């Protein structure tokens, strides 16, 4: 199938409602985030007198990552683009005891991604999360149940991608043996970007299993399933347009010009990693991640007989420092 030429077809694509919005969401400007911050400040003011003795439990973690991604465009095999990027992230975590069986864990982090080739993907971000945790008893095998809400904001060098992210869900943490630890979470995730193409919604279910090889070495494995919106950036193509809910001309992948398509899809993600403790407060981490995404619907055979999907592989090396 030959690529679609710009002109009437491109105008038809933009008629799907994916034109950029007039006002950029710069800095912390969204109504939802403003309300979240106001609520967080009110909770902080309310709990601060009772929780002042717990400030010794405040913990920070600094992570520096280097990642190779073989499909930053999230496109099919013939349209894949690769890149490498570095990430710096600072995380703060504070648990507040509410009773003998419950606590509130507040977490905030800030960071940024710096790409080698596609600078429009460069990003600065900030996140706030609150999780209410419950454990019926102090027995070793007793699970910890949680309800969490997370709010984040992104500032890209691509104005189409600026926006905020919201996530809410349930989690469970359970020691299986003295060497095995299980974590699982069910979440609803929503993203609101400056362009409607990057307005995405999804439901995700993930599980992670940690296995301690020794006091300093841990292997971990994770599986995640997602059902919802994905964004794939590829050259103009009728097959993509036929199944897309929104389309916009991308402002990162411009040579040659590409379009970003928002598509309903199923996505599966597998992660395998190795963590080696360098000491009491530092660790080296190596992880490999593979993702496969396939749209709910495929274009009719009259348009193409090819399957629309994508595969993405990432390899990340990290230095973690806790203090």
N, C-alpha and C positions, 0 to 999 in steps of 0.2 A: 504494500500500500504506500503510495507516494505521500510525502508530507503535504500538509495543507498550506497554501500560500496565504500570506496576509492579505487583507482586503475585506470583502463582504463576510467571508468565513470568520475572520478574526473579530469583526464587529459582532457577529452572531455569538461568538464565545463570550464576549464581554457582556452580552445581554443577559447572561445567567446571573447577574447581580454581584459580580466579583470586582467591580471597580473599586479603587482605593477610597477610603473614607476621607472626608475633607480635613478632619482635625486629628492630628497625631496624638497618641496617648504617650506623652513624654512625662518622665518622672512619675511621682505617685499621684495620678490624676483621676483614676477610675473611682466611681461612686462606691463600688463594692469594697475596694481596697481602703478607701477613706473610712468607711464604716468599720472595717475589720481593725484598723489601727486605733480608732476611737474606742472600740470595745476592748482591745488589748490593753490600752492605757488605763481604762476604767478598772479592769480586772487587776492590773498591776497595782493601782492605787489601793484597791480594796484588800488585796492579799498581802501587800508589802509588810505591814506591821507584824502579822502572824508568821510570815515566811522569812523574816530577816535572818533568823538563825540558820536557815538552809542555804544561804549564799555561798557557804563553803563547798556546796555541791555543784556550783557552777563550773562547767567544763567547756574547754575550747578545743577545736581540732582544725588544723591547717592541712589542706591537701593540695599537692601539686601534681598534675597529671599530664601525660603526653599520650595522644591517641592518634592512631591511623584508622581512617574510615574509607572503605573502598566504594561507598555509594552515598555521598553527601547529598546528591540530588534526589535520592529515594525514587529512582526510576528503573525501568526494565533494563535487561542486559545490554541492549544496544545503545542505551542513553545514559549509562552510569558515568558519574564523575567522581574522582577520588580526591582526598585531601588529608592533611594532618593538622592537628591543632593542639594547643596547650590550654590547660584550665587551672585556675587558681581559685580555691574556695576556702572561706573562713566560716566555721560553724560554732555557734554557742548553744549550750543545752543546760536547762535548769529544771530539775524535778522539785515539785512542791507537794509535800505530804498533806493529804486531806483527812485521812483516817488510817487505821491500822491495815486496811485492805485496799485503799485507793490513793491515787496521787494524780496530779496534773503535771504533765511534762511540756514545758515551753521550749521551742527551738527556733533559732533564727540563723540564716546564713546569707552571705553576700559573696559574689565571685564574678568571674568572667571567662569567656572563651576567646582565644586568638587563633585565627586560621592562617595557614601559610599562603594559600592560593586565592581563596574566595573570601575576600575581606568583608563582603556584605553579610557574612554569617557571624562576624565578630559580635559578641554579646556581653553586656553587663546585666546581672540579675540580682534580685533580692527576694527572699522567701521568709514567711512567718508560718509557724505551725504550732497548734495546740493539740495535745492528746490526753484524754482522760483514760487512765489505766486502772484496772481492777484485778486483784488476785485474792482468791478466797482464803488462802492460807500461805504460810511461809515454807511449806514442804517443797523439796527440790523439784519434783515433777509437776507441780501445780502450774497450769498455764496462766499467762498474763493476757487479759482481754483489753482491747483498746478501741476508742472511738476518736477519730482525728479529723481535723479541718486544716487545710493548708492553703495559703494565698501567696502568690508570687507575681512579680512584674519583670518584664524583659525589655531591654533597650538595645536594639540591633543597629548595625550600620545600614541595614535594609529597613526603610521606613514601613514597608508593607508588613513586616513581621512584628513590629512593636506591639505590645499589649500585655495582658495579664492572664494568669493561670489560676484556676481554682480546683481543689481536690478535696473530697470528703469520703470517709469510708470506715470500715471496721478492720481490726487487726488482731492477730493472736501470736504470742511467742511462747514456745514450750520446749524445755529441755527433754529430749527423748532418752538419752543416756548421758553419762558423764563426758562423752565425746561428741555426741550428736545434738544439734540445736536447730529447731524448726521455727521459721517465721512465715506467716501468710497474711495477705491483705486483699480485701475486696474494696474497690474504689470506683467512684464516679469522677471523671476528670473533664474539665471544660477549659477551653482557651478562647480568649477574645482578642483577635489581632486587629491591626489598623485596616487591613483588607479583609473582606468577608471570606476569602479563600482560607484564611488562617483562623477562622472561627470554627473550632472543632469540639466535638463531644465524643466521649467514649466511656465504656465500662471495662475495667481491667480486673483480672484475678491473677495473683502471683504467689509463688511459694519459693522460699530459699532454705537450703539445708547446709549447715556448717559442720564440718568434721575435723576435729582436732587431731592432727597427726602426732603432735608433741606439744610441749609447753609453748614453743615459739612458732609452730607451723600449723596452718589451717587451710584446708581445702574447702571450697564452697561451690555450690551448684544451684542455679535458679531457673525456673520456668515461669513464663508469663503469657497469658492470653488476653488479647484486647479485641473488642468489638465496637467499631465506631468509625470516626473520620480519620483519614490519612491525607497528607498533601504530597503529591508526586510532581516533580518538575522535569519536563521533557519537551522536545521540539513539538511544534504544532502538529497534531495528529487527530484525525477524525475518530479513531478508536478510543482514545482517551476522552475526547470531548463528548462522545456518545454516552459515557457512563458517569461523567463528572456532574456534581451538583453546583459547582462554582469554578470559574476560571479567571485568571488575571495574568497579564504579561509580567514576568518576574523581573525584579530589579537587581538580582545577584548574579544569576547565570544569563549573561547578556551577549556572549560572543561564542557561537551565534545566539540570536534571541531564542528564549524558551518561555513556555507558559507553565504556571503552577495550577494544578488541578486538585480540587478537593473531592474525594471519593469515599464512599462507604466501603469498609473492608474489614476482614478478619486478619489479625496479626498474631504471630507466635514468636516469642523471643526466648532464647536459651543463653545462659551465661555460665561460664566455668572460670574459676579463679583460684589463685594461690596467694596466701598472705604469710609473710615471714616477719616476725617481730625482731627488730634490731636492738631493742632494749625495752625498758618499761614504758617509754613514751613515744616510741617511733616504730614504724613498720614499713616494709616494702610490699607492694601489692601488684600482681600481674593478673589481668583478666582478658578473656576472649568472649565476644558476644556475637551471636548470629540472630538475624531477624528475617522472617518471611512474611510478606503481606500479599493478600489476594482479595480483590474487590468482591463485594456481594454479588454483583452482576457483571457479566462479560458482554462486550459488544456483539451485535448480531453477526452471523457468518457472512452476511452481505457486505459488512464493513471490513472485517478481518477474520481470519481463522487462527491468528496468534492469540495466546493467552496473555492477558494483562496481569502482571504481578511484579514483585521485585524481591531481591535478596540483598541483605546488607551485612557486612562483617566489620567488626571493630576489634582492635587490639589496644589495650591501655596499660601503661606502666605508671604507678603512683607512688609517691612518698607521702606518708601520713604521720603527722606530728600532733600529739595530744599534750595539752598543758592546762 
